Amino acid sequence: MNSLAKANAVKLLKDLYITSPEKLVLENIAGMNNLFIEERDLTGKEGELVYKEGCGVISIDSKIAEKGQKRFTTAHELGHYYNEIVPEQNKGRNEFYFSCSGEDIRSIYLKNPREANANDFAAELLMPEEWFKKFTMGKRFNKKLLADTAEYFNTSLSAAALRYAEIGNHPTAIIMSSEGKVKWKKINSYFPFQWIEQGQEVNNNSYAYEFYQDKPVPDEPETILADAWFLNDFKFKKDYFLYEQNIPMKRYNSVLTILWEE
């Protein structure tokens, strides 16, 4: 996580005396900065920020169905404002435009640091590290914990899963695949395996593979051999079982896979 983007989110929460998720109203934060939030049909992107001469508009794609994802996208655009517009205003610049694709908002491997930093800001704003650890500490990791966490912080299940893989204390791996190939991964240091090649095809022994065969994907976690994902890891162990939970994302022909140890 970018330390400056994180610091900007921490400072904002502190300056506004926001001490719990229910007090975090993104519309209020936008309004105090003369930013208007709207939903409209965006083609080829999921978020947009247009800012000129002291006021601006944050546009969110109306085709996004999940409330939590809309909220994360809004926080992402606020990240552009606090990470980039506020510092540049001090230099006299007053015109800005940011166009953000779904890949910009959902991926963790981004060539454009501005988009990565906006995601880091959004994650820290919506799920501050201190609050997140306090909420999840001592609780058994499973699908229910992720669902409860997403509901508590009013964000998407995928964002909660990524945050857990980043700062949670249970061995966890998050894998995003699209069109049958691995796009990116987020594996915490506690997890027994670390190597998955970007671009590798989803193994037919995984439950995620069922999605790409137009078959039903189990709604509950299932045990699976590590072979299905980590066969090429130098620490690979034969007959080693993991839990696998998949979140289909049909709109993007993608699957978010969550793996963990018991």
N, C-alpha and C positions, 0 to 999 in steps of 0.2 A: 504493500500500500504506500502511495506517495505521502510522505510525511507532511508536506505543506497543505495538500488537499485535506488530509485528516485534521490538521490544525485549524484550517478554516472552518470546518464543520463543528469542531469542538468549541471554538471561539463563538460561533453563532449561537449555539445552544446556551452557552454561558452568558453571553450578552443579553439574551432574551429571557433568561431565567427559566428555561424549559428543563424540567426535571423528570419527565415521564413521557412515554409515547402518546398518551391521550392529549397532552398539552401541545404536541407538535402538529400544528395546522399549517400545511404548506401554502395554502391560499393566503393566510395572514402574512407569512414571510414574503411572499411574492408582492402582495399589496403594499407593504411598507417600503418596497423598492420600486414602486410604480410599474409593476409587472402584472399584466392581465393574463390569466390562464384560460384557454379555450380548448375545446375538443372539436376536431374537424377531420375530414378525410385527407390523409397525407399519402401521396403516392411515392413509394420507394423509400420512405423514412417513417420513423415512429415518434420523433420529437423534433422540435424546431424552436429556436429562440431568435427573435428579431428585436434589436435594441437600437434606439436612435434618440439622441438629445434628451436623455434623462428618463425615458420611459420605453416599455417594450411589451412584447406579446410572447408567451410560451404556448406553443401549439402541441397538442397531444393527439396522436392518431386515434380517431373514433372507432377504428376497427379492432383495437386492443380490447379483448373481452374481459380480462381479469383486472379487477380494481387495484390489487396490489401491484401489478405490473405498470398500470397507469401512474400510480403514486411513485414508483421507482423512477419512471421516465421523467416525471415532473421534478423529482429531486436531482436527477442527472442534469436537467437544464438549469436548475438553480446552481448546480456545481459550476457550470460554465460562467454564470454570472459572478459568483464569489471568487472563483479561481482566476478568472481572466478579465472580466469587465471592470470590476472594482479596482484592481491594480492599474489597469490601463487608463481609467478615468483620471487618475492622479497625474497622468502624463499628458492629459489634454485630448485623448481620443474619445469620441462620443458616438461612433457608429459600429455595430457589430452584427454578425449573422452566423448562426450555428445550425447546421442541418445534420441530424443524427439518425443513422439507420438502425435497424434492429440489431445488426451485428455489433455496432458501436456500443449499444446499451447492454447486450447480453454476453458479449465475449470478454475473456480476460487476457487474450493475446492480441493486443492492438498496436499497430504501427504508429498510430497517431496518439501521442502522449496526452493531448488535450482531452480526448475521449476517455482514456484510461483514468485520468485524474478526475474527470467528472463522475465516473463510476465510483471511485474511491470516496469522493465527497458524499455521494448519495448513500453509500453503504454506512459510512460513519454517522451521517445525519439521521438516517432512519433507524439504524441499529448500533448506537454507540457502544464501543467495546466494553466499557464498564457495565452498562445496563445489560448487554447481551450475556456477558459472563455470569452476572448475578442471576439472570433468569434461567440459564441452562445448567448452572453448576449443581452437581449432585443428582441430576435427573438422568434416567436411563435413555440412551440414544436409540430412537426408533422413529417410525413414520409419524406417530402421534406427537412426539416432541417437536419435530420440524413443523407440523401443522399448527401446534399450539404457539410456537415461536413466531411463525408467519402471521398468525392472527393477533398476537400480542403487540407486535411491532407494525401491524397493518401494512405488510409488504407481501411480495410474492413468495411462494414456496421455494422456487429456485433461488431467489435472493437470500432467503434464510438458510438454505442448504449451503450455498457458497460461503456465507459468513461463518457458518459453523465449521466448514472445512478450513477456514482461515484461522479462526481463533478459538474453536471449541477444543475440548480436552478428551475426546474419544476418537480412536483411529478411524478416519473417514476419508473417502475419495469421491470426488465429484467428476463426472465425465459427460461432456456434451458431444453428442454425435449428430450428424446431419447428412441426410441422403445416404445413410449406411456407412459413413466414415467418421472417425474420431476428429472432432474439430479442436477441442482443448480439454484440459484436465486441471483439477485443483486437488492436490493430495496433501494432507497435513503430515507433519513430521513423525507422528505416532504410527502412521499406517505402515504395515509390514512390507509393502511393495510400492515402488515409486515410478517405474518406467512403463509408459504407454506411448507408442509412437504416434505423433500427430499425422493424421491421414490414413492410419491403418483401418482396414475394414472391420466392422463390428462382427465379432465371432458368432458363429451360428449356435454356440453353446450358451450364449447369454440370452436372457429374456428380452433384452432390448432388440435383438435380432427379429423377434416375432413382429415388432412394430413395422419393420421394413418389408415383412411378408404379408402385410395386411391381416395379421392375426391378432386376437385379443392379447393384451399385455396384462399380466397379473396386477391387481390393484393393491395387493398386500406384499410385503417383503417375502422373498423366496431365498433358500440357501442355494449357493452355486459354487462350483469349483473355481479356484483362482485362475485356472487355465483359460477360462473364458475371456479374461482381460490381461493377465500378466504373464503369459507364457514366455515372453522374451525378457522378463526382468531377471537380472543376474541373481536375485535372492529368491527366485521362484521355488515354491515347495509343492511337491506332488501331493495330491489328496488333501489340499488345504481349502477349507470351506469359508465362504464369506456370505453375508446377506446382501441381496441386490434389490433395490427399489427403483422403479422407473416412473418418470413423469413424462408422458407423451405430449408433444407440442405439435399438433397436427398442422397448424397454420404454417409452421416453418419446416415441415417434414423432418422434425428433429426429436431427439429423446434426451432428457436429462437423467443420467443414471447415478444413483447414490449407492456406494458400497461401504460396508463397515464390518468390523469384527464384533462378535458377541462379547 
